[in-house]
Amino acid sequence: MIRPVLMRLSAFVLTLLAASAVLFVTINVIPGSAAKAALGIDATAQAIQRFEAQNGLDRPLIAQYLEWLGRIFHGDFGRSFQNGVAIGPELLKRLPVTLELATLAFIIANAIAIPLGAWAARRHQRSSDRSITFLATILGAIPNFWLATLLVLVFTLKLRWLPPGGFTPLAVNPWMNLKQMIMPAFSLGLVSSALLIRIMRASMLEVLSTDYIRTATAKGAGGVVVVLRHALRNALIPYLNVAAVEFGFLFGSVVVIEDIFLLPGVGSFVLVGIINRDYPVLLAGALAITVFVLTVNLLVDLFAGLLDPRHVKARSA
């Protein structure tokens, strides 16, 4: 068990280094000038040259990357080009907001996907199966920002049940926090459930067609018992791997949703960096999202190994 874990940790570090290099190069070669964005469109050539020299933007890209990576290892994410604010503390302050939003959305997505996907598989090729599959197709075609706007129109402007946005920490006022987070979480979770419904259905269908399920059924086990006691646990193993990736997508797809609902999270932080060509802010936010996605995938991979030791042996072979 120790050897596969060490191999996964090594792969995690190498993947993270590769991802950081890709992020750094991609962000630095996109069109636009960080100096002009920070100094304004009327900045002189001398001012731009001085700004680039002060921030190391005139040096070769590989030298910039190595210096940036060295600072990251020491916990220094740099300062914003726009206002000189230290990025590390700001990122730590915003991270719980995005984490709460992604977690609530993930809970909503799984609360929808697991029972519907399992029921569709149990009722394979019947009307309920076709209805659930059709519903998943419709949900997958809905843009989450459109759904977010529709929710605001209905529950804020029409019914006046929920606030249009803002954020209150959970520790300060749990009820207000829930009221402010439920619409953004639902707009993300409902759309995300579309893929998870199909994955759960396919995984459950595969398990229900195995010999041991047929044996349990032949011995007189009821349909609910077969699904809950025998099939669901094994069906969750491949489902969890996809769900982990989807959780990462949720964490990384909060940019527009946080902007719509005025949530001070990592997504809105990254959006400001994109608009202002603020490379340190954009790099720090993108790296935080990448680290989170890779960490979740690692933890779920290890958890899947605990559910089924054959999973670990297969991955380490």
N, C-alpha and C positions, 0 to 999 in steps of 0.2 A: 504493500500500500504506500510506503514511503517513497519508493522510486517513482511511481507515476505522479505523485504530488510534486516532487522536485522537478520532474520533467515539465509539468504544467507551469510551475513558477518560473522556470528558465524561459519557456516559450512566452510567458506573460511579459517578462522584462524585454526580451528581444522584440516582441511585437510592439511594445510601448515605445521603444527607441525608434523603430522603423516608422511608427505612426507620427511621432514627434518630428522626425525629419521631413516626412511628407507634408505635414501641416505647415511647418516653417517655410518650406520652399513654395508651397501653393499660395500661402498668404502673401509672401513677399514678391511674387511675380504677377499678382493680379493687377489689372490696370488701375491707375490712380497714384497720387503722390501723398504720402503721409505728411510730408513737410508742408505742402500747399494746403492740405486739410487742416493742419494745426495752426498755420500762420495766416491763412486767408488767401483769397484769390489775388489780392493786390501785393503779395509778398514779392520782394525783389529777388533777383538771382543770387545776390550775395547773402541775403537772409536765409534763403533755402539751403545754400551751400553750408552756411554756418550751422544751421539746424541739423543737417545730415551728418556733419562732422561731430557735433556734440553727442549725437545719439548713435554713432557708429554705423549709420546707414550708407556711408560711402565706401565701406570696406567690402572685401569679397564675401559672398553669401556663406561660404563654408566657415569663415572666421566669425561671422555674426552668429551662425547657428551654434558653434562650439561655445562661444561666450554665453549665449542665452541658455544653453543646456547646463553649463556650469553653474549659472546663477539659480536655475531651477532646482538643482540638486542641493543647494544651500537654502532653499525656501524663499528665494528672492524672485518674485514675478515681475519686477520692474515697476515703472511708473507710467501713468497715462501720458500720452503726448499732448492731450487736450488740456488737462488741468493739473498735471503733476501729482495726482493722488496715487498713493501706493496701492497696487493692484491686489496683492495677497490678502490683506485684511478685508478689502471690499468684496473679494471673491468668497471668502469664508462667511461673510455676513449674508451673502445672497444664496449660498449653496443650500441651506435648509429650506428655503422657499421652493426652489426647484425640486428638491428631493421630496418634499411633502406633496407637491402637485403631481409628480410622476408616480409616487406610491399610491395616491388616491386613484389616479387614472388606471393604474395597473390592477388595483383591487376591483374596480368597476368592470374593467375588461374581462378579468377572469371570472368574476361573479356571473357575467353574461355567457362567456364562452364555454366554460366547463360543463354546466348542466345542459345547455342547448346542444353542444357538440356531442355529448354522451347520449342524449335523448335521440338526436338525429341518427346516430349510429345504431342505437337499439331499435329504432323504427325504420331501418334501412329500406329505401325504395317505396316508402309509403308516403301518404300525403304530408304528414308532419315532417318527415325528412326533407321532402322537396320544399316545403314552406320555410324551414330553417335555412336551407342552402340558399334559397332565393333572398331571404333576409340578410344573410351574410354578404351576398353579392351587392345588395343595395347599400349596406353600411360601408363596404369597402370603396364605394364610388363617391361617398360624401366627403368633401374637403372639411377638415376639422375647423378651419377658420370660418367657413360658411355656417357650420353648425353652431359655432360659438356666437356668431352674430345673430342667428335665429333665436338662440336661447336668451340673449340679452333683450331682443325685441319682445319675446313672449313673457318671460318671467320678471323683467325689470320694467320695461316701458308699458306693457299691457296690464299684467297682474300686480306689479309692484311688490312681489314677494321677496326678491333677492336684490342685493346691491349690485350696481353695474361693474364694480371693480374695487381695487385697493387691496390692502393686506393688513390683517391684524394678527400678530403672533399667537400661536396656539396657547401659550402659557398665560397670555394677557386676557384673552376672551375666547374660549373654545367655541362658543356658539356663533359668534361673529366670524371667526376664522372659517368655520364650516360653511356658513352662508356665502362667504366670499370665494371659497375654493371649490364649491360643488359644481358650478357651471363650467369653469375651465377644466376641471377633472373629468366631468361627464363628456365634454366635447372631445377630449382626447381619448378617453376610455371606450366610448361607444364605437368610434371609428376603428380603434385598435382591435376591438373584439371581433371584427370581421375575419381577419386572418386567423385568429386563435380558434374561432368556431370551426373553421375548415380543418385546421390542424388536429383539434381534439376529435373531430368526427373521423378523420382518416386514421388516426392512431387507435381509436376505440374499435373501428371496423377491423383493423388488422389483428387486434387482440381477441376480439370476439370470434374470429375465424380459426383460432388455434385449437389444438386437440384437447388441452386441459379444460378449456371453456366448454367444449362439447361434452366432455366427461362429466363436469359439474352439472351441466344441464340434464344429462341422461340420468344422473343420480337423483334428480328431483329438486334441485336447487331452483328457487324462483328467479324470475328475471331481475328483480331489484337486487337480490342477494348476489347473483352472478356479476352484475355490473358494479356494485359497490365493493364487495369483498374480494372478488377475483380479478375483474378486468380493469377497474379504474386505476389501481396502483401501478400496474405495468404500462397502462396507456399514458400515464403522466410522465414517464421517463423521457420519451422523445418529445412530448409536449413541452416539458420544462426547458429543454434546450432552445426551442423556438421562442418560448415565452421570455427567456432571458434576453435574447436578441431584441425582441419586441419591447422589453422594458428599456433597453438601451436606446431604441428608436424614440420611445416616449420621452426619455430624458433629453434627447437631442432635438426633439421636435417641438419644444415648448417656446421657441423664439417668438413666433407670431402670436401664440395664445397668451403668453405673458404680456406682450405689448397690448393686445386687445383689452385685457382685464387689468392692466396697470399693476402687474405683480413685479416686485423688485427682486427678480431671480437672476440666475445665470443667463437664461435665454435673452432677457432684455438687455443684460450687460453685453452680450455678444452682438446683439443688434446695434447697440450704440457704437461698438467697435467697427462694425461693418460700414455704418453710415459715415463715420468720421475718419475712416482709414486709420484707426488707432491700433497699430499692429500689436503693441504689448497687451492691450485689453483683449483683442481678438484671439491672440495666441493663447493667453491664459485661460480664457473661457473655453476655447475649443479643446485645449489640452485637458481641462477639468472634465469635460464631457467624455473625452476619449478614455481617460483613466477610469471613470465611473463605469462606462460600458464594458471595458475589458475586465474590470474587477467583478462585476455582476456575472459575466460569462464564466469566469474562473470559479466563482463560488457555486454556481448552479451546476457546472460540470463536475465538481467534487461531490456535490449533494446527490447528483444522479448516480455517481459511483457508489454512494452509500445505499441508495435504494436498490441498486442492482450491481453487484460486484463484477458481473460479466462486462459491464460498461467500461470499467477501469481497465480490465485485462485487454479488451478489444482496442482501446485507445492507446495503450502502452505497448502493444505488440508491434 
